Amino acid sequence: MKPADRTELFRRLAELNPRPETELEYRTPFELLVAVILSAQATDVGVNKATRRLFPVANTPQAMLDLGEEGLRRHIATIGLFNAKAKNIIATSRLLLERHGGEVPSDRDALEALPGVGRKTANVVLNVAFGEPTIAVDTHIFRVANRTGLARGKNVDEVERKLLRNVPATYRKDAHHWLILHGRYVCTARRPRCPDCVIADLCAWPDKTRGD
């Protein structure tokens, strides 16, 4: 995709949604961190249902430790991989208290040292909680980047590197949200809504769907 087309792509997405936000519900960096850990292989809708029950009971590292792993499991049992996620969230809460005064760090290395926090989770927290121009590549963004030609790659790390290089600086901070929402609601996996897509003419994908 040509640089001018990349700029136009994001100009249109920004015009459609000037202030994109994560669909995960949270009020603090810790709530966001927990929600993102829970969101692995789960929908935002499912995570929000669980955290609406969980956060009124435990929304700080100390409260989470007080709740305990068994208590946490009961609150998140509707979410996939809840046993492993409960273990990681309790361990992460303990490390936040021991190493960071109970605060979520804004440093990538410190974030990725927390149990259950990989590069994608760290990118989301850095972007959403701290305003860093990072791009967390999930399945939706991976699909959109490859289909459109915006940033083709064989794995998420390659796509992330290319996106950070290809996305115009003006749009980099919100690019993660625009791309994930576009992949979630328009450029879907099985039958993308190409006739309704505002960037269809810029997209290099040869198998566009038709409206009939």
ZADO-1210 file (C-alpha; in nm, 4 decimals, padded with zeros to 6 digits):
<atoms>
<atom x="00.0000" y="00.0000" z="00.0000" code="MET" pos="1"/>
<atom x="00.1313" y="00.3421" z="-00.0965" code="LYS" pos="2"/>
<atom x="00.2087" y="00.5944" z="00.1809" code="PRO" pos="3"/>
<atom x="-00.0633" y="00.8283" z="00.0531" code="ALA" pos="4"/>
<atom x="-00.3172" y="00.5442" z="00.0645" code="ASP" pos="5"/>
<atom x="-00.2166" y="00.4541" z="00.4206" code="ARG" pos="6"/>
<atom x="-00.2729" y="00.8125" z="00.5273" code="THR" pos="7"/>
<atom x="-00.6096" y="00.8215" z="00.3521" code="GLU" pos="8"/>
<atom x="-00.7099" y="00.4902" z="00.5119" code="LEU" pos="9"/>
<atom x="-00.6611" y="00.6245" z="00.8616" code="PHE" pos="10"/>
<atom x="-00.8092" y="00.9626" z="00.7737" code="ARG" pos="11"/>
<atom x="-01.1337" y="00.7863" z="00.6824" code="ARG" pos="12"/>
<atom x="-01.1350" y="00.5616" z="00.9878" code="LEU" pos="13"/>
<atom x="-01.0682" y="00.8648" z="01.2073" code="ALA" pos="14"/>
<atom x="-01.3479" y="01.0614" z="01.0427" code="GLU" pos="15"/>
<atom x="-01.5857" y="00.7715" z="01.1074" code="LEU" pos="16"/>
<atom x="-01.4779" y="00.7350" z="01.4720" code="ASN" pos="17"/>
<atom x="-01.2809" y="01.0384" z="01.5956" code="PRO" pos="18"/>
<atom x="-01.2314" y="00.9074" z="01.9498" code="ARG" pos="19"/>
<atom x="-01.2037" y="00.5301" z="01.9427" code="PRO" pos="20"/>
<atom x="-01.1899" y="00.3449" z="02.2730" code="GLU" pos="21"/>
<atom x="-01.1432" y="-00.0079" z="02.3961" code="THR" pos="22"/>
<atom x="-01.4651" y="-00.2021" z="02.4472" code="GLU" pos="23"/>
<atom x="-01.3323" y="-00.3476" z="02.7705" code="LEU" pos="24"/>
<atom x="-01.4884" y="-00.1801" z="03.0738" code="GLU" pos="25"/>
<atom x="-01.2417" y="-00.0401" z="03.3270" code="TYR" pos="26"/>
<atom x="-01.1816" y="00.2602" z="03.5511" code="ARG" pos="27"/>
<atom x="-00.8183" y="00.2207" z="03.6598" code="THR" pos="28"/>
<atom x="-00.4967" y="00.0835" z="03.5056" code="PRO" pos="29"/>
<atom x="-00.5240" y="-00.2216" z="03.7334" code="PHE" pos="30"/>
<atom x="-00.8794" y="-00.2944" z="03.6203" code="GLU" pos="31"/>
<atom x="-00.7634" y="-00.2591" z="03.2595" code="LEU" pos="32"/>
<atom x="-00.4702" y="-00.4939" z="03.3193" code="LEU" pos="33"/>
<atom x="-00.6965" y="-00.7585" z="03.4718" code="VAL" pos="34"/>
<atom x="-00.9518" y="-00.7204" z="03.1924" code="ALA" pos="35"/>
<atom x="-00.6879" y="-00.7587" z="02.9224" code="VAL" pos="36"/>
<atom x="-00.5431" y="-01.0700" z="03.0897" code="ILE" pos="37"/>
<atom x="-00.8944" y="-01.2143" z="03.1003" code="LEU" pos="38"/>
<atom x="-00.9585" y="-01.1255" z="02.7356" code="SER" pos="39"/>
<atom x="-00.7102" y="-01.3774" z="02.5925" code="ALA" pos="40"/>
<atom x="-00.9158" y="-01.6217" z="02.3823" code="GLN" pos="41"/>
<atom x="-01.2333" y="-01.4589" z="02.5144" code="ALA" pos="42"/>
<atom x="-01.4706" y="-01.1895" z="02.3908" code="THR" pos="43"/>
<atom x="-01.4833" y="-00.8408" z="02.5367" code="ASP" pos="44"/>
<atom x="-01.8537" y="-00.8945" z="02.6000" code="VAL" pos="45"/>
<atom x="-01.7810" y="-01.2045" z="02.8085" code="GLY" pos="46"/>
<atom x="-01.5013" y="-01.0317" z="02.9992" code="VAL" pos="47"/>
<atom x="-01.7211" y="-00.7313" z="03.0774" code="ASN" pos="48"/>
<atom x="-01.9936" y="-00.9562" z="03.2164" code="LYS" pos="49"/>
<atom x="-01.7411" y="-01.1169" z="03.4505" code="ALA" pos="50"/>
<atom x="-01.5680" y="-00.7959" z="03.5591" code="THR" pos="51"/>
<atom x="-01.9001" y="-00.6310" z="03.6418" code="ARG" pos="52"/>
<atom x="-01.9259" y="-00.8938" z="03.9148" code="ARG" pos="53"/>
<atom x="-01.5576" y="-00.8980" z="04.0021" code="LEU" pos="54"/>
<atom x="-01.4516" y="-00.5330" z="04.0243" code="PHE" pos="55"/>
<atom x="-01.7057" y="-00.4270" z="04.2891" code="PRO" pos="56"/>
<atom x="-01.5477" y="-00.6966" z="04.5081" code="VAL" pos="57"/>
<atom x="-01.1811" y="-00.6690" z="04.4089" code="ALA" pos="58"/>
<atom x="-01.0358" y="-00.3922" z="04.1922" code="ASN" pos="59"/>
<atom x="-00.6963" y="-00.3373" z="04.3566" code="THR" pos="60"/>
<atom x="-00.3991" y="-00.5730" z="04.3926" code="PRO" pos="61"/>
<atom x="-00.4540" y="-00.6058" z="04.7686" code="GLN" pos="62"/>
<atom x="-00.8267" y="-00.6704" z="04.7307" code="ALA" pos="63"/>
<atom x="-00.7499" y="-00.9315" z="04.4673" code="MET" pos="64"/>
<atom x="-00.5082" y="-01.1069" z="04.7023" code="LEU" pos="65"/>
<atom x="-00.7662" y="-01.0910" z="04.9782" code="ASP" pos="66"/>
<atom x="-01.0203" y="-01.2494" z="04.7438" code="LEU" pos="67"/>
<atom x="-00.7756" y="-01.5305" z="04.6737" code="GLY" pos="68"/>
<atom x="-00.7374" y="-01.7613" z="04.3781" code="GLU" pos="69"/>
<atom x="-01.0409" y="-01.9737" z="04.4620" code="GLU" pos="70"/>
<atom x="-01.2628" y="-01.6707" z="04.5107" code="GLY" pos="71"/>
<atom x="-01.1383" y="-01.5181" z="04.1865" code="LEU" pos="72"/>
<atom x="-01.2095" y="-01.8382" z="03.9965" code="ARG" pos="73"/>
<atom x="-01.5723" y="-01.8234" z="04.1051" code="ARG" pos="74"/>
<atom x="-01.6093" y="-01.4747" z="03.9591" code="HIS" pos="75"/>
<atom x="-01.4465" y="-01.5556" z="03.6238" code="ILE" pos="76"/>
<atom x="-01.5599" y="-01.9168" z="03.5739" code="ALA" pos="77"/>
<atom x="-01.7573" y="-01.8184" z="03.2621" code="THR" pos="78"/>
<atom x="-01.4346" y="-01.7161" z="03.0835" code="ILE" pos="79"/>
<atom x="-01.2138" y="-01.9596" z="02.8947" code="GLY" pos="80"/>
<atom x="-00.8902" y="-02.0705" z="03.0646" code="LEU" pos="81"/>
<atom x="-01.0177" y="-01.9209" z="03.3900" code="PHE" pos="82"/>
<atom x="-00.8014" y="-02.1445" z="03.6115" code="ASN" pos="83"/>
<atom x="-00.4750" y="-02.0292" z="03.4539" code="ALA" pos="84"/>
<atom x="-00.5943" y="-01.6698" z="03.4378" code="LYS" pos="85"/>
<atom x="-00.6900" y="-01.6696" z="03.8057" code="ALA" pos="86"/>
<atom x="-00.3465" y="-01.8017" z="03.8990" code="LYS" pos="87"/>
<atom x="-00.1734" y="-01.5353" z="03.6880" code="ASN" pos="88"/>
<atom x="-00.3875" y="-01.2480" z="03.8180" code="ILE" pos="89"/>
<atom x="-00.3181" y="-01.3421" z="04.1802" code="ILE" pos="90"/>
<atom x="00.0543" y="-01.3745" z="04.1106" code="ALA" pos="91"/>
<atom x="00.0538" y="-01.0435" z="03.9228" code="THR" pos="92"/>
<atom x="-00.1287" y="-00.8711" z="04.2090" code="SER" pos="93"/>
<atom x="00.1352" y="-00.9962" z="04.4521" code="ARG" pos="94"/>
<atom x="00.4206" y="-00.8699" z="04.2321" code="LEU" pos="95"/>
<atom x="00.2555" y="-00.5305" z="04.1875" code="LEU" pos="96"/>
<atom x="00.2474" y="-00.4914" z="04.5636" code="LEU" pos="97"/>
<atom x="00.5998" y="-00.6230" z="04.6176" code="GLU" pos="98"/>
<atom x="00.7752" y="-00.4415" z="04.3334" code="ARG" pos="99"/>
<atom x="00.5626" y="-00.1444" z="04.2273" code="HIS" pos="100"/>
<atom x="00.3818" y="-00.0176" z="04.5347" code="GLY" pos="101"/>
<atom x="00.0536" y="-00.1607" z="04.4108" code="GLY" pos="102"/>
<atom x="00.0629" y="00.0472" z="04.0910" code="GLU" pos="103"/>
<atom x="00.0636" y="-00.0791" z="03.7343" code="VAL" pos="104"/>
<atom x="00.4021" y="00.0131" z="03.5822" code="PRO" pos="105"/>
<atom x="00.4209" y="00.2146" z="03.2621" code="SER" pos="106"/>
<atom x="00.7409" y="00.0385" z="03.1574" code="ASP" pos="107"/>
<atom x="00.7242" y="-00.2400" z="02.8987" code="ARG" pos="108"/>
<atom x="00.9864" y="-00.4640" z="03.0602" code="ASP" pos="109"/>
<atom x="00.8209" y="-00.4352" z="03.3989" code="ALA" pos="110"/>
<atom x="00.4805" y="-00.5137" z="03.2494" code="LEU" pos="111"/>
<atom x="00.6043" y="-00.8159" z="03.0569" code="GLU" pos="112"/>
<atom x="00.7665" y="-00.9494" z="03.3744" code="ALA" pos="113"/>
<atom x="00.4193" y="-00.9903" z="03.5273" code="LEU" pos="114"/>
<atom x="00.2563" y="-01.3365" z="03.5077" code="PRO" pos="115"/>
<atom x="00.0041" y="-01.3604" z="03.2262" code="GLY" pos="116"/>
<atom x="00.1322" y="-01.0440" z="03.0554" code="VAL" pos="117"/>
<atom x="00.2855" y="-01.0891" z="02.7116" code="GLY" pos="118"/>
<atom x="00.3732" y="-00.8333" z="02.4497" code="ARG" pos="119"/>
<atom x="00.0157" y="-00.7910" z="02.3256" code="LYS" pos="120"/>
<atom x="-00.1232" y="-00.7319" z="02.6757" code="THR" pos="121"/>
<atom x="00.1602" y="-00.4902" z="02.7539" code="ALA" pos="122"/>
<atom x="00.0898" y="-00.3010" z="02.4315" code="ASN" pos="123"/>
<atom x="-00.2776" y="-00.2613" z="02.5192" code="VAL" pos="124"/>
<atom x="-00.2003" y="-00.1337" z="02.8700" code="VAL" pos="125"/>
<atom x="00.0705" y="00.1035" z="02.7460" code="LEU" pos="126"/>
<atom x="-00.1608" y="00.2396" z="02.4778" code="ASN" pos="127"/>
<atom x="-00.4921" y="00.2614" z="02.6626" code="VAL" pos="128"/>
<atom x="-00.3781" y="00.3424" z="03.0162" code="ALA" pos="129"/>
<atom x="-00.0678" y="00.5486" z="02.9425" code="PHE" pos="130"/>
<atom x="-00.1235" y="00.6917" z="02.5936" code="GLY" pos="131"/>
<atom x="00.1777" y="00.5253" z="02.4310" code="GLU" pos="132"/>
<atom x="00.1601" y="00.4940" z="02.0484" code="PRO" pos="133"/>
<atom x="00.1820" y="00.1143" z="02.0589" code="THR" pos="134"/>
<atom x="-00.0133" y="-00.1312" z="01.8444" code="ILE" pos="135"/>
<atom x="-00.1291" y="-00.4610" z="01.9934" code="ALA" pos="136"/>
<atom x="-00.1786" y="-00.7112" z="01.7126" code="VAL" pos="137"/>
<atom x="-00.4629" y="-00.9550" z="01.7767" code="ASP" pos="138"/>
<atom x="-00.6402" y="-01.1789" z="01.5252" code="THR" pos="139"/>
<atom x="-00.8569" y="-00.8916" z="01.3988" code="HIS" pos="140"/>
<atom x="-00.5669" y="-00.6542" z="01.3386" code="ILE" pos="141"/>
<atom x="-00.3557" y="-00.9333" z="01.1888" code="PHE" pos="142"/>
<atom x="-00.6359" y="-01.0058" z="00.9397" code="ARG" pos="143"/>
<atom x="-00.7012" y="-00.6410" z="00.8484" code="VAL" pos="144"/>
<atom x="-00.3328" y="-00.5590" z="00.8085" code="ALA" pos="145"/>
<atom x="-00.2753" y="-00.8551" z="00.5773" code="ASN" pos="146"/>
<atom x="-00.5952" y="-00.8246" z="00.3741" code="ARG" pos="147"/>
<atom x="-00.5644" y="-00.4546" z="00.3048" code="THR" pos="148"/>
<atom x="-00.1917" y="-00.4659" z="00.2377" code="GLY" pos="149"/>
<atom x="-00.1333" y="-00.2140" z="00.5148" code="LEU" pos="150"/>
<atom x="00.1239" y="-00.4387" z="00.6835" code="ALA" pos="151"/>
<atom x="00.1586" y="-00.7938" z="00.5562" code="ARG" pos="152"/>
<atom x="00.3372" y="-01.0481" z="00.7720" code="GLY" pos="153"/>
<atom x="00.3449" y="-01.4169" z="00.8599" code="LYS" pos="154"/>
<atom x="00.3174" y="-01.3611" z="01.2355" code="ASN" pos="155"/>
<atom x="00.1980" y="-01.0963" z="01.4807" code="VAL" pos="156"/>
<atom x="00.5474" y="-00.9681" z="01.5577" code="ASP" pos="157"/>
<atom x="00.6204" y="-00.9038" z="01.1916" code="GLU" pos="158"/>
<atom x="00.2867" y="-00.7301" z="01.1422" code="VAL" pos="159"/>
<atom x="00.3425" y="-00.5160" z="01.4521" code="GLU" pos="160"/>
<atom x="00.6852" y="-00.4039" z="01.3295" code="ARG" pos="161"/>
<atom x="00.5463" y="-00.3107" z="00.9899" code="LYS" pos="162"/>
<atom x="00.2466" y="-00.1296" z="01.1357" code="LEU" pos="163"/>
<atom x="00.4701" y="00.0806" z="01.3585" code="LEU" pos="164"/>
<atom x="00.6681" y="00.1695" z="01.0487" code="ARG" pos="165"/>
<atom x="00.3750" y="00.2181" z="00.8101" code="ASN" pos="166"/>
<atom x="00.1087" y="00.3919" z="01.0197" code="VAL" pos="167"/>
<atom x="00.1484" y="00.7711" z="00.9919" code="PRO" pos="168"/>
<atom x="00.2644" y="00.9204" z="01.3219" code="ALA" pos="169"/>
<atom x="-00.0483" y="01.1368" z="01.3452" code="THR" pos="170"/>
<atom x="-00.2660" y="00.8266" z="01.3677" code="TYR" pos="171"/>
<atom x="-00.0385" y="00.5850" z="01.5525" code="ARG" pos="172"/>
<atom x="-00.1813" y="00.6333" z="01.9012" code="LYS" pos="173"/>
<atom x="-00.5358" y="00.5351" z="01.7992" code="ASP" pos="174"/>
<atom x="-00.4485" y="00.2949" z="01.5160" code="ALA" pos="175"/>
<atom x="-00.4903" y="-00.0081" z="01.7431" code="HIS" pos="176"/>
<atom x="-00.8528" y="00.0814" z="01.8169" code="HIS" pos="177"/>
<atom x="-00.9488" y="00.1695" z="01.4598" code="TRP" pos="178"/>
<atom x="-00.8043" y="-00.1526" z="01.3200" code="LEU" pos="179"/>
<atom x="-00.9468" y="-00.3848" z="01.5847" code="ILE" pos="180"/>
<atom x="-01.2955" y="-00.2321" z="01.5568" code="LEU" pos="181"/>
<atom x="-01.2781" y="-00.2474" z="01.1781" code="HIS" pos="182"/>
<atom x="-01.1812" y="-00.6137" z="01.1956" code="GLY" pos="183"/>
<atom x="-01.4440" y="-00.6919" z="01.4555" code="ARG" pos="184"/>
<atom x="-01.7414" y="-00.5295" z="01.2801" code="TYR" pos="185"/>
<atom x="-01.6572" y="-00.4793" z="00.9102" code="VAL" pos="186"/>
<atom x="-01.3570" y="-00.6818" z="00.7933" code="CYS" pos="187"/>
<atom x="-01.4810" y="-00.9984" z="00.9621" code="THR" pos="188"/>
<atom x="-01.3175" y="-01.3355" z="00.9173" code="ALA" pos="189"/>
<atom x="-01.5804" y="-01.5379" z="00.7303" code="ARG" pos="190"/>
<atom x="-01.7775" y="-01.2834" z="00.5335" code="ARG" pos="191"/>
<atom x="-01.6383" y="-00.9314" z="00.5456" code="PRO" pos="192"/>
<atom x="-01.8806" y="-00.6478" z="00.4781" code="ARG" pos="193"/>
<atom x="-01.6886" y="-00.5072" z="00.1836" code="CYS" pos="194"/>
<atom x="-01.9854" y="-00.3154" z="00.0344" code="PRO" pos="195"/>
<atom x="-02.0138" y="-00.1223" z="00.3631" code="ASP" pos="196"/>
<atom x="-01.6391" y="-00.0668" z="00.4038" code="CYS" pos="197"/>
<atom x="-01.5169" y="00.2936" z="00.3907" code="VAL" pos="198"/>
<atom x="-01.1683" y="00.1843" z="00.2829" code="ILE" pos="199"/>
<atom x="-01.2672" y="-00.0818" z="00.0266" code="ALA" pos="200"/>
<atom x="-01.1202" y="00.1117" z="-00.2667" code="ASP" pos="201"/>
<atom x="-00.7847" y="00.1306" z="-00.0856" code="LEU" pos="202"/>
<atom x="-00.7834" y="-00.2371" z="00.0106" code="CYS" pos="203"/>
<atom x="-00.5668" y="-00.4783" z="-00.1890" code="ALA" pos="204"/>
<atom x="-00.7632" y="-00.7923" z="-00.0978" code="TRP" pos="205"/>
<atom x="-00.8709" y="-00.9636" z="-00.4243" code="PRO" pos="206"/>
<atom x="-01.1669" y="-01.1588" z="-00.2815" code="ASP" pos="207"/>
<atom x="-01.3948" y="-00.8730" z="-00.1797" code="LYS" pos="208"/>
<atom x="-01.7552" y="-00.9654" z="-00.1092" code="THR" pos="209"/>
<atom x="-02.0395" y="-00.8154" z="-00.3104" code="ARG" pos="210"/>
<atom x="-02.3656" y="-00.6704" z="-00.1913" code="GLY" pos="211"/>
<atom x="-02.5906" y="-00.8971" z="-00.3937" code="ASP" pos="212"/>
</atoms>
